Amino acid sequence: MSESVLIGPTPPTRTELREMQELLASIHGDPFEAERRLERRVAEIVSRPHAVLFASLGTAVEASLEALAASSGAEIVAPALAPIALAAAAHRVGSRILYADIDPRTMNLTGLEAEARLSPKTRVLVGCANHGQPAGLGELAALASRNEIPMLEIVAGGLGGQLGRDPVGRFGRIAVVSLGERDSTIGSGGAVCVTNDDSLAHALRLGRNLGALDPRNAWERIGGVPRVERVGLDARLGVLPASLGAVRLSRFDETCEELERVFHAYLRRLALHPDLVLPAPCADGTVRWSHFAVRLGERYGRDDRDSIIQGMLRHDLAATAPLVALPLEPAFAHFHSIGDFPCAERAADRLIALPFSTRLSERDIDLISQTLQVLIERQSIMRA
């Protein structure tokens, strides 16, 4: 069995370690060159002029909300099924999320559901490309434009995908592209905020750098002593993960092609299973899948899903429950109860993300698929 099937993050290969070493040797002691290269590559993929690298998805979302003036009591409209980092960041900046239910097929927010939550107090509309699925982002961007509300796009997977002629990452006033192990095909850590707006890019850099001028510019402007213009985050990604990200993004197209192979191999093996709902294609776009996430059939519940995941883990197969219904999590469930977001709840309770890596062989995929099917059958017998 290949190492990528085992539990835990995907470590750098020997080739990647060698390329990281070569990159670090080539930057001649400049601690920010790896960061710049990573930012430039993400900006190139999404066709936007500004990219700002953060240490995590949470800090990137937090800085984005502050840059968009969605703090201190502001209301934002967001999907009930989204990364936990969104709810945590909104709580930290003091904004209130008005959640909306999702489309049961795409698991993304629709314009119709979002519009029903808009009010004069709404300051930001949030759209998420869950697992890389971009469906709905275009109509959310149009809704935000009609109501003169900025849209924050969270790309939790899907970098390199397209909706119509536009790449994923171009729909929000700010788009946050996660590079973390749980959210992307890169797995280096960190997240990149991309935007077309010069002033927002400046605000994001201040927000990342403890509210000070960028040190690399401060060296030239004021003798190396940065001036603190506002309260900000200490949210720079370290040089080693930035180097790993830059190395992996240098072969991004090749990685996408390999993951497409893995995705279709899973489809061939699981397509006819009666108790599984497989990822839905995007009718008017190209999806760059970051996960292979299946849903159990309607007759299964959260306990069944958890039991199956535990069985996968006992076989050293890195299955996970990738998303939660945010308004029902204990930390955030102050205003909602079970049944308020039925589509998001049913999806979250039945989702299973299977191992998804370029290092998976056909034999690995066979083993994972067979193990999953055996565990589903066993759970079905236990329910009888």
N, C-alpha and C positions, 0 to 999 in steps of 0.2 A: 504494500500500500504506500502511495506517495505521501510525503510529509504534509502536503497541503490539506489532506483530509483530517489530520489530527487537530485536536482542540487548540485554539490559540491563534494569535495574529500570524500573518505570513511574513517570515523573516526575510531579510535581503539574501539573494543568492550570492554565490562567490563572484559571479560576473558583476552583479550590482555593487558589491563591496569594492571590487577593483575599480569600477567606474567612479564610485564615490571618492575613492582615494585619489584618482586622477583629477577629478573636479576640484577637490580641496587643495591639491598641489598647484593647480593652475590659477587659483584666485589670489595667490600671493598675499595671504594674510588678511584679505578684505572679508570681514565677517558677514557682510551683507550681499556678496555676489551670488551665492547659492540661492538666497531669497529672491533676488532680482530675476535670476534665470527662471525660477519656478513661476513667478508672477507673470513674466513675459509670455511664457508658454501657455498658461491658462488664458491670458488676455487674447492670445492668438486663436485659441480653440473657440472661444465664444465671440470673437470679433468685437471686442470692446477696448477702448484706449487705456483704461485705468484698472489696475489690479493691486490689491493690498492683502498680503498674507498675514493670517492670524494663527495663534497657537492652537485654537480649537474651534469647533463649530459654535459652541456656546458663546465664546468671547466675540466671534465674528457677528453673530446675530445680535448680541447686546450692543455692540458698537454701531451696528446698522440701525437699530431702533432709535438710538440716541441721535444719530446723524439725521434721521427722518423726523425728529421731534415727536417720537411716540413714547414719551416717558411722563412721569409725574401725573398719573391719572388719565392719560390718553387711552382711548379705546382702539383696539385693533381687531380685525376680523380674520380668523384663521381656521384651517380645517381641524376637525376633531382628531384625525389620524395624521400625526406629524411627529418629527423627532422631539424627544424630551427636551433637548437643548432649547427649543423655541419657547416652551412654557417657562422653563427656568430663567431664561434671559428676560422674558417679559416681566416676570416677578421681580427680578433684580432691579430693573429700571423703573418699576412702579406703574407699568401699563396694565390695563385690564383686557383680557382676551374674550371676545365674543365668538364662541365656537360655532361652526356650521358643519352639518353632516356631509358625507362624501358620496360620490357615485359608487355604487356597489361593484361595478365592473372594473373601473380604472383605479379605484381607491383614492381618487383625487377630488379636490373641491371643484364644484361646478359654479358657473356664474349665477345660476338661478338661486342656489342655496346661499351663496355669498351676498347677493343683493338683498335677500330678506333680512340680513343682519346689519346692513348699513344704517347709520344714523348720522345726524349732524356732528356727533362727537367722534366719529371714526376718523382716525389719523393715518392708518396704514392698512392695506389689504395684503394678506400673506397667501402666496401660492406655493405649493410644494410639489416637486417632481419625485414622488415616493418610488424608490427602487429604480429610478431612471425613467419612469412613465411620464411623458410630458403632456398627456391629454388634459385639456382644460386650461392650460396656462394662457393660451391666446385669448379666450373669452374673459378670463380674469383680468388680463392686462387691458382689454377694451372696456370692461366695467370700471376699472380704476381710472382710466382716462376720462370716461364720460362724467364721472363724479369728482374729477380733479383731486384724486387721492393717490398718493404714491403707492406703488406695489413693491413689496419685498418678496423676491423669488428665492426659495431655498432649494438648492439642487443637491438633494441627498442621494446621489447616484445619478447617472444619466449624462455626465459630461461627454460631449461629443455627439449627442443626439440632436435631432432637428424636429421642429414642428412647422410644417410648411417650408418656407425658405429660410426661416430663422433658426439659428442654433439655440439649444437650451442654454440658458444663462443670459439671454438678451431681452427677456420679457419684463423683468422688474426694473424699477428705478435703480435699485441695488439688487444684485443677485449674489447669494452666498453659496459658493461651491465647496462642498465638503470633500476633503481628501483623507478622511479618517478610515480606519479599518472596517468599521461597521457600516459606513455610508457610501463607500466608493470603490472603484477598481484600482485605485492608486495605493491606498493603505499606508501612506507615509505619516499620516497625522496632519492636523491643521486644517484650515479652511481659507479660501480666497474670496474676498469681496470684489466684485467687478462692477463698474459703472461707466457711464458716458459723461458724468457730471464732474467738472473740475473741483467745485466747492465741496461736493460730497466726498470725493477722493481725499481732499485735504482733511476733512473732518474725520474720516476713517483712519487716516495715518496718525492724527493727533490722538484719537481714541485708543489706538493700539499702543502708542509710545508714551504712556503715562501723561498724556496731554501736552507733550513737549514737541518741539520741532524734531524732525527726523535727525538722529545723530550724524548720519552720513552727510547731511547738508549743514548741520551745525558746525562741524569741523571747519568748513570753508567760510561760513558766514560770521560766526562769533567766537572763533578760537576754540571750539570744542565744548563750550558750555551751553547746553540747550536751555531755552526759556520755556517754562511751563505756562501754557496759555489756558489750560482748563484741567479739570480732574479727568483722568483717563485710566485705562487698563494697562497692566504690565502683561502684554499679550503677544510678544514676539515668539515665533517658532525658532527653536534652536537650529544651529547650523547643520547638525547631523541629520535630523529629519528633513530639513529643507533640501539638503543634498540628495537624500534618498528620493524625495519627491521629484526633484529636477531630473534625476537619472531615469526614474520610471516614466515621467512625462515625455522624455526624449524618444521613447518607443511606444507612444500612446496608440498610434494607429494599429501597430502590430498587436498590441494587447487587446484592443477592441475586436480584432479579427479572431484572435484565439478564444476570447470569451463568447463570441458568437457561436463558435464551434461547440463549446461546452453547453451553452444554452439550448441549442438544437438537439444535442445528444440527450439532454434531460427530457426535452419534449417528446422525442421518439420513444423513450422508455416509459414515460408516465402518461402519455396523452389519452390512453384508453382506460385509465383507472377510474372506476365509477365514483369513488369517494374523494376525488381531488379536483379542485378548480385551479387551472393553470394560469400563468400570467397572460393578461389580455394584450393583443397587439394595439398599436396606435394607428387609427385609420388614416390620418393625414400627417404622419410623421415617421421618423426613424428613431427607434429606441436603442440606446446604448445601456443595456441592462447592467446594473451593479450587483444584483442578487438574482438567485432563482428562488422565488418565494411562492409556495403553493398554499392553497387554503383547503382545509378539510371541508367535507360536505356539511350541509345544514344540520344533519342529525347529530353532529359532534359538537362538543362544547370546549370551554377553556381547560377543564380538568383532563379531558381526553387529549387535547393538544399537548398539554404539559407532560402527560405520561409518555406520549410518543417521543417528545424531545428528550426526556430523561433516558428513554431506551436508546436513542441515537447516541447520546453522550456516553452511555455505558459501553458502547461499541467504538468509542473514540472518534465519533463522527460529529463534526462541529456544526450541529443544527442549532438554530436560535429562534426566539420569538422576536422578530425584528422591530415591530411597531406597537404602540399602545394607544388606547383611546384616552387622550390627555385629560379631558375634563373629569374622568372617573378615577384617575390615579389619586391615591391618598393625599399626596402633597398639594393637589390642586382642586380636589373635589369639594369645594365649599358651596357652590351654587347649583350643582347638577346632581342627578341621580340616575340609576340604571334605567335605560329606556329612552333617555333624552336624545341619543344619537345612535339609533338602531343599526344603521349600515356600518358606521365606524366600529361600534362595539362588536358586531358579529365578525367583521373582518379581523380585528385585533385579536379576538379570542381564538381564531382558527388558523392564523398565519404560522407557517413554518418556513424559515429560510434555510435552504440546504447549502452545503459547502459549495463555493463558487470561486474558482481560481483557474488561471491559465495552466497551472501545474497538474490539474486533474487529467488523468488518463481515461480512456474508454473503460478500462477495467475498474477504475475507481468509481466512475459514474454508474456502472452496472451494480457494484457493491452497494453504493449509497441508495440507489433506487430499489434494489431488492430488499434491503434492510427496512426502508421506509414502508414498503408494501407489507412486509411481514408484521411490522409493529401495528399498522392500521388494522390488519386482519385480526391480530390478537386483541386489540382494543375493542373491535366490533364484537368479538366473542364474549368479552368480559361484560359488555353492555347488554347482551342478550339475556 
